[in-house]
Amino acid sequence: MRLGTLDRSVLSSFLRLFAIFVLGAPLLFVLGDVTENLDRYLEQGVPFESVALSYVFTYPQFIFWCFPIAGLLATIFTIHPMTIHSEIMAAKAGGISFRRLVVPLLVAGALLSGVGIVLADIAPRSMEIAAELRGERERRQAWRNNFVYVTDAGESLTARRLTVNDGVILGAALQRFPQESDQPVRYILADEVRWVEGSGWFFEDGYRRELHPDGREVTVRFESSLVRSLEESPEELLATFREPDEMTYAELSRFSDRLLRSGSEVGEILTKRGQRIAIPAATLVIVLFGAPLATSSKRGGAAYGIGISLATTILYLLLFRVSGAFGYAGTLDPTAAAWIPNVVFLGAGLVLMGRVRT
């Protein structure tokens, strides 16, 4: 799409306002959290410097939450002033319809949704660091001794020591129990196991042992063997508990699979996983909804824009909370619970866009 002068003007105004709102709005979250929790952090002996630094690391998460709100505010304060000053009417007189006028906003909304999806996988890491700085979570260990871990493949891993930084397991034994009565019990033992990024775990200087139901025993020694059934990374083998906000989309998927195998409820985890995509996607949806809404009246100035934005935000958050609660409880399909607010606002946006006089 070739950008004309009007396209560049609309896009420039939108992106400038979006940047201001998406970087400024999180300060309200920070202020609210400081007001509520600062005394508790200091009473627990957390140094003020650590608390302050923790808010730096929570900023990506707050920005992630603010993407739809910033998209709405930027759209309202781009389109509504153009309506008041008759710029949209002039554009129509020049042969540019309102739907064509907002195309740059929709393209920008789609691109920003993609940025938000990327940010959704960055924010959990920073949230984990923030929790450690505040003393809410023990600092991540770099090692683990004498443990047993049940893998995603259903195997039992016994290890003498795991060192995360260099990706090494010492004294490892991986055992698979048969699924059928005629299958053998399999053991893989190795003095050392090394993690190779992109490939997996290499068992070195060990042997593979199989015990068959008829009493036969087969043992094969090896110098190095890639065991593909062990898919967990060194960090995952630490098995430390983390909040859902501290997990990436892929980690939430694996965690939900583990919960399903153990018979636990997964409604909350699956709903939060769906929201990792739904929240950034809401940026585009909200732009589509806000553009025709902003041009629906020529009354008022900044106060009118703020009023529209506030009412829309409250409505979206209310719908987000209610549908999320149903998803957490398992009353509603988690994917549906995550996407219902977007679907409702998308439908409303299409109706409004269809009613705009072009």
C-alpha positions in Angstrom: 0.0 0.0 0.0 1.4 3.4 -1.1 1.1 6.0 1.7 -0.2 9.4 0.7 0.2 12.6 2.6 -3.0 12.0 4.5 -2.0 8.4 5.3 1.3 9.6 6.7 -0.3 12.3 8.8 -2.9 9.9 10.3 -0.3 7.2 10.9 2.2 9.6 12.4 -0.4 11.0 14.8 -1.5 7.5 15.8 1.9 6.1 16.4 3.1 9.1 18.4 0.0 8.9 20.6 0.3 5.2 21.0 3.9 5.5 22.1 3.0 8.1 24.7 0.1 6.1 26.1 1.8 2.7 26.1 4.9 4.0 27.9 3.0 6.4 30.2 -0.1 4.3 31.2 2.1 1.6 33.0 3.1 4.3 35.5 -0.4 4.1 36.9 0.1 0.4 37.5 3.4 1.1 39.2 1.9 3.8 41.3 -1.0 1.6 42.4 1.3 -1.3 43.2 3.7 1.0 45.2 0.8 2.4 47.2 -0.5 -1.0 48.1 2.7 -3.1 48.6 5.7 -0.8 49.3 5.2 -1.0 53.1 5.0 -4.7 53.0 8.2 -5.1 50.9 10.2 -2.8 53.3 8.8 -4.6 56.4 10.1 -7.9 55.0 13.5 -6.4 54.8 13.7 -6.0 51.0 16.1 -3.2 50.2 14.5 -0.1 48.6 17.0 -0.4 45.7 15.8 -3.9 44.9 12.2 -2.8 45.1 12.8 0.0 42.7 14.7 -2.2 40.3 11.9 -4.8 40.4 9.5 -2.2 39.0 11.8 -1.7 36.1 11.5 -5.4 35.3 7.7 -5.4 35.7 7.4 -2.6 33.2 7.3 -5.0 30.1 4.4 -6.8 31.7 2.5 -3.6 32.3 3.2 -2.4 28.8 1.8 -5.8 27.5 -1.4 -5.2 29.5 -1.6 -1.6 28.1 -1.4 -2.4 24.4 -5.2 -2.5 23.8 -5.8 0.5 26.0 -3.0 2.5 24.3 -4.4 1.5 20.9 -7.9 2.7 21.9 -6.6 6.1 23.2 -4.4 6.7 20.2 -7.3 5.9 17.8 -9.8 8.1 19.7 -7.4 11.1 19.9 -6.4 10.7 16.3 -9.9 10.4 14.7 -12.0 12.6 17.0 -10.0 15.8 16.5 -10.2 15.2 12.8 -13.9 14.9 13.1 -14.2 18.1 15.1 -12.1 20.1 12.7 -13.9 18.8 9.7 -10.8 17.1 8.3 -12.7 13.9 7.7 -15.4 15.8 5.9 -12.7 17.4 3.7 -11.2 14.0 3.0 -14.6 12.7 1.9 -15.0 15.7 -0.4 -11.6 14.8 -1.9 -12.8 11.3 -2.7 -11.3 9.5 0.3 -13.9 7.5 2.2 -13.7 7.0 6.0 -12.9 3.3 5.6 -10.0 4.1 3.3 -8.9 6.8 5.8 -8.5 4.3 8.7 -6.6 1.7 6.7 -3.2 2.9 8.0 -4.6 2.6 11.5 -5.7 -1.0 10.9 -2.3 -1.9 9.4 -0.6 -0.3 12.4 -2.9 -2.1 14.7 -2.1 -5.5 13.1 1.7 -4.8 13.3 1.4 -3.7 16.9 -0.6 -6.9 17.7 2.4 -8.8 16.4 4.8 -6.8 18.6 2.5 -7.5 21.5 2.7 -11.3 20.9 6.5 -11.0 20.9 6.4 -9.0 24.1 4.1 -11.7 25.7 7.1 -14.1 25.7 9.5 -11.4 27.0 7.5 -10.2 29.9 7.4 -13.5 31.9 11.1 -13.6 32.2 11.3 -10.0 33.5 8.4 -10.8 35.9 10.3 -13.8 37.3 13.4 -11.5 37.9 11.1 -8.9 39.6 9.7 -11.6 42.0 13.2 -12.6 42.9 14.3 -9.0 43.6 11.3 -8.6 45.9 12.0 -11.8 47.8 8.8 -13.3 46.6 10.6 -16.1 44.9 14.0 -17.6 45.8 16.7 -16.7 43.4 16.8 -19.3 40.7 19.2 -22.0 41.6 21.9 -23.0 39.1 22.1 -26.6 40.4 20.1 -29.5 41.9 21.3 -32.5 43.7 20.0 -36.1 44.1 16.5 -35.8 42.5 13.9 -37.8 40.7 12.0 -36.2 37.8 9.0 -37.6 35.9 9.4 -36.4 32.3 6.8 -35.3 29.8 7.3 -38.7 28.1 6.4 -40.5 31.3 9.9 -41.7 32.0 11.6 -41.5 35.4 14.9 -39.6 35.5 17.2 -40.1 38.5 20.2 -37.8 38.7 23.0 -37.2 41.2 23.6 -33.6 40.2 22.3 -31.2 37.6 24.3 -28.0 36.7 22.1 -25.7 34.7 24.7 -23.1 33.6 26.7 -25.7 31.6 23.8 -28.1 31.0 25.4 -31.2 32.6 23.8 -34.0 34.5 26.1 -36.3 36.5 25.1 -39.9 37.4 21.9 -40.1 35.4 19.5 -43.0 35.0 16.5 -42.8 32.7 13.9 -45.6 33.2 10.8 -46.3 31.0 8.2 -48.7 32.3 6.3 -50.8 29.7 2.9 -49.7 28.5 2.0 -53.3 27.5 2.8 -56.5 29.3 4.9 -57.8 26.5 7.2 -54.8 26.3 10.6 -54.6 28.1 11.6 -52.3 31.0 14.3 -50.0 29.6 17.1 -48.3 31.5 19.6 -45.8 30.1 22.5 -45.1 32.5 25.3 -42.7 31.9 28.1 -41.1 34.0 27.5 -37.8 32.3 24.7 -36.2 30.2 25.2 -33.0 28.2 22.5 -30.6 26.9 23.1 -29.3 23.4 20.8 -26.5 22.4 18.7 -27.3 19.4 19.4 -31.1 19.6 18.7 -32.4 23.2 20.4 -34.5 25.8 23.5 -36.6 24.9 24.1 -39.5 27.3 27.9 -40.2 27.4 29.9 -43.2 28.6 26.9 -45.3 29.5 24.8 -48.3 28.6 21.3 -49.2 27.6 19.7 -52.1 29.4 16.4 -53.9 28.6 14.7 -56.4 30.8 12.2 -58.5 28.8 9.1 -60.3 30.3 10.6 -63.7 29.5 13.7 -63.0 31.6 16.1 -62.0 28.9 18.4 -59.1 29.5 20.0 -57.1 26.8 22.8 -54.6 27.5 24.4 -52.3 25.0 27.3 -50.0 25.9 27.8 -46.6 24.1 30.1 -43.7 24.1 27.5 -41.1 23.2 23.8 -41.4 22.5 21.1 -38.8 21.8 18.0 -39.6 23.8 15.1 -37.8 22.1 12.4 -38.8 24.6 14.0 -36.5 27.2 12.8 -33.1 25.9 13.0 -30.9 29.0 15.6 -28.2 29.2 18.0 -27.9 32.1 15.9 -25.0 33.5 12.7 -27.2 33.4 14.4 -30.0 35.2 14.9 -27.6 38.2 11.2 -28.0 38.7 10.8 -24.7 40.5 7.3 -23.4 40.9 6.4 -20.3 39.0 3.3 -18.2 38.6 1.5 -18.3 35.2 2.6 -14.7 34.6 6.2 -15.9 34.8 5.7 -18.6 32.1 5.9 -18.1 28.3 3.2 -19.5 26.0 5.2 -22.6 25.3 5.8 -23.2 29.0 2.1 -22.8 29.8 1.3 -25.4 27.2 3.8 -27.9 28.6 2.6 -27.1 32.2 -1.0 -27.7 31.2 -0.1 -31.0 29.6 1.6 -32.1 32.9 -1.5 -31.0 34.9 -3.7 -33.0 32.6 -1.6 -36.1 33.0 -1.9 -35.8 36.8 -5.6 -35.3 36.7 -5.5 -31.6 37.9 -7.7 -28.8 36.7 -6.3 -26.8 33.8 -9.0 -24.2 33.2 -7.0 -21.3 34.6 -3.7 -22.2 32.9 -5.4 -22.8 29.5 -7.3 -19.5 29.8 -4.2 -17.6 30.6 -2.4 -19.2 27.7 -5.2 -18.1 25.4 -5.0 -14.6 26.8 -1.3 -14.4 25.8 -2.5 -14.1 22.2 -5.9 -12.6 22.8 -4.6 -9.5 24.6 -2.2 -8.4 21.9 -4.8 -9.2 19.2 -7.2 -6.9 21.0 -5.0 -4.0 19.9 -6.2 -4.4 16.3 -9.8 -5.2 17.4 -10.0 -2.1 19.6 -8.6 0.1 16.7 -11.4 -1.2 14.5 -13.9 -0.5 17.2 -12.6 2.9 18.3 -12.2 4.5 14.8 -15.9 4.7 13.9 -16.9 5.4 17.5 -14.6 8.4 17.6 -16.2 9.9 14.5 -19.8 9.4 15.8 -20.1 12.8 17.4 -18.7 16.3 16.7 -19.3 17.4 20.3 -16.6 18.0 22.9 -12.9 17.9 22.8 -10.4 16.0 25.0 -13.0 15.4 27.7 -15.2 13.6 25.2 -12.4 11.4 24.0 -11.4 10.6 27.5 -15.0 9.7 28.3 -15.3 7.3 25.3 -12.0 5.7 26.1 -12.8 5.3 29.8 -16.2 3.8 29.2 -14.8 1.4 26.5 -11.9 0.3 28.7 -14.3 -0.4 31.7 -16.6 -2.4 29.4 -13.7 -4.4 27.9 -12.1 -5.1 31.3 -15.5 -6.2 32.8 -16.1 -8.6 29.9 -12.4 -9.8 30.2 -12.8 -10.5 33.9 -16.2 -12.2 33.7 -15.3 -14.5 30.7 -11.9 -15.2 32.3 -13.6 -16.3 35.6 -15.8 -18.7 33.7 -12.7 -20.1 31.9 -10.8 -20.5 35.2 -13.7 -22.4 36.7 -14.0 -24.7 33.7 -17.6 -23.6 33.1 -16.5 -22.2 29.7 -14.0 -23.5 27.2 -10.7 -21.8 28.0 -10.1 -20.7 24.4 -13.6 -19.2 24.2 -13.2 -17.5 27.5 -10.0 -15.8 26.4 -11.4 -14.6 23.0 -15.0 -13.7 23.9 -14.1 -10.0 24.6 -12.3 -9.7 21.3 -15.2 -11.4 19.4 -17.8 -9.1 21.0 -15.8 -5.9 20.3 -14.9 -7.1 16.8 -18.6 -7.6 16.0 -19.4 -4.2 17.5 -16.6 -2.6 15.5 -17.8 -4.1 12.2 -21.4 -2.9 12.9 -20.1 0.6 13.7 -17.9 0.6 10.6 -20.7 -0.5 8.4 -22.9 2.4 9.7 -20.3 5.1 9.1 -21.3 7.5 6.3 -18.5 7.3 3.7 
